[in-house]
Amino acid sequence: MQASATGPFLRNVMRRMKRWALSGCQRRRSWFSSNQWPQVEALLKRKWSPEKVSYTLKEQGIYSISHETIYRYILKDKKTGGNLYRFMRIMPKKRRKRYNS
């Protein structure tokens, strides 16, 4: 009886995934330092979208930051009592609204 080619490979992959999950690994922290956020906040207070802020800073060669990182920062600011979320035109909703269901 022959062993399948994917058997040992799949076991190794599953073993690594289980080890990673049990180790409590978290998402790595942002490389964006705390002294760089005031410029991002100033642009957000002009009612710029995180996508526009990210694109502009990258095009000017100032910083390279993801719009998703900016969204996470805004949500963290909101949870700690900040008001950055008020400058957003549209903030992604946590849940989908369900009408007539």
Summary of the structure (lengths in Angstrom):
residues: 101
radius of gyration: 20.8
end to end distance: 54.7
largest distance: 68.9
contacts: 189
relative contact order: 0.10
helix: 52%
strand: 0%
